[in-house]
């Protein structure tokens, strides 16, 4: 993808205007590959309501539904969970069943206040 956009080295990606969209695309493709290679056939979904609130990935796992927000940022930010919190209120998703997949290197388990932070390296 980077070569199609004429990005020749990783330094160009830091300030590239489509960095977030490319990162999101990469993460979704990795999630799909992980599901396929593990023999799971449930679909992944995207959710957006009439007010523009969106969830990047909804994943079915039997009767459970997990929500993921995908952020290219290398630092954690509690605001990343704002759309998940809004959907939780509307659909009843537990925080233990949601996470932010982000551009940093460290995983952080869920707490009573938010879901987990998952490094892109862990997916």
C-alpha positions in Angstrom: 0.0 0.0 0.0 2.8 2.4 0.9 4.5 2.0 -2.4 1.2 2.8 -4.2 1.1 6.1 -2.3 4.8 6.8 -3.1 6.0 6.5 0.5 9.5 5.3 0.2 10.5 5.2 3.9 8.9 4.9 7.3 9.7 8.5 8.3 7.3 9.7 5.7 4.5 7.9 7.4 4.7 9.9 10.6 3.3 13.0 9.0 1.3 11.4 6.2 -2.3 12.7 6.1 -3.7 9.2 5.7 -1.6 7.6 8.4 -4.7 6.8 10.6 -6.7 5.3 7.7 -3.7 3.2 6.6 -3.1 2.0 10.2 -6.8 1.1 10.5 -6.7 -0.8 7.2 -3.6 -2.7 8.4 -5.2 -3.7 11.7 -8.5 -4.8 10.2 -6.6 -7.0 7.7 -4.5 -8.5 10.5 -7.7 -9.3 12.5 -9.2 -10.9 9.5 -6.1 -13.0 8.8 -6.0 -14.1 12.5 -9.7 -15.2 12.3 -9.2 -17.1 9.0 -6.0 -18.9 10.2 -7.7 -19.9 13.5 -10.6 -21.5 11.6 -13.2 -19.0 12.7 -15.8 -17.8 10.2 -17.7 -15.1 12.1 -17.7 -11.8 10.4 -16.2 -8.5 11.5 -18.5 -5.4 11.3 -18.3 -1.7 11.3 -20.9 0.4 13.2 -22.1 4.0 12.8 -25.2 5.6 14.1 -27.2 8.5 12.7 -25.2 11.0 14.8 -21.9 9.8 13.2 -20.7 7.9 16.3 -18.8 4.9 15.0 -17.0 1.8 16.1 -14.1 0.6 13.9 -14.6 -3.1 14.4 -17.3 -5.3 16.0 -16.3 -8.9 16.3 -18.7 -11.8 16.9 -17.4 -14.6 19.1 -20.2 -17.0 19.6 -22.9 -15.1 21.6 -20.4 -12.3 22.6 -19.8 -9.1 20.8 -16.5 -7.2 21.1 -15.9 -3.6 20.1 -12.5 -2.3 19.0 -11.4 1.2 18.3 -8.3 1.5 16.2 -5.9 4.5 16.8 -2.5 5.1 15.1 -1.3 7.0 18.1 1.6 5.6 20.0 0.3 6.9 23.3 -2.8 5.8 25.3 -5.6 8.2 25.7 -8.8 7.6 27.7 -10.8 9.6 25.1 -10.2 6.7 22.7 -12.9 4.8 24.5 -15.6 7.6 24.1 -17.4 5.9 21.2 -17.2 2.5 22.8 -18.7 4.0 26.0 -21.6 5.5 23.9 -22.2 2.2 22.2 -22.0 0.4 25.6 -24.8 2.6 26.8 -26.9 1.9 23.7 -26.2 -1.8 23.3 -25.0 -3.1 26.6 -21.4 -4.1 25.7 -19.2 -4.7 28.7 -15.8 -2.9 28.9 -14.1 -6.3 29.4 -15.3 -7.1 25.8 -13.8 -4.0 24.2 -10.4 -2.6 23.5 -8.4 0.1 21.7 -5.8 -1.3 19.3 -3.2 1.4 19.1 0.2 2.2 17.6 2.1 1.8 20.8 4.2 -1.1 22.1 2.6 -2.0 25.5 -0.6 -3.9 26.3 -2.7 -2.8 29.2 -5.5 -5.0 30.6 -9.0 -3.7 31.1 -9.9 -1.8 34.3 -13.2 -0.9 35.9 -13.0 2.4 34.0 -12.1 1.3 30.5 -11.4 -1.7 28.2 -8.0 -3.0 27.3 -5.3 -1.3 25.3 -3.8 -3.7 22.8 -0.5 -2.9 21.0 -0.7 -3.5 17.2 2.3 -5.8 17.7 0.0 -8.2 19.8 -2.7 -8.7 17.2 
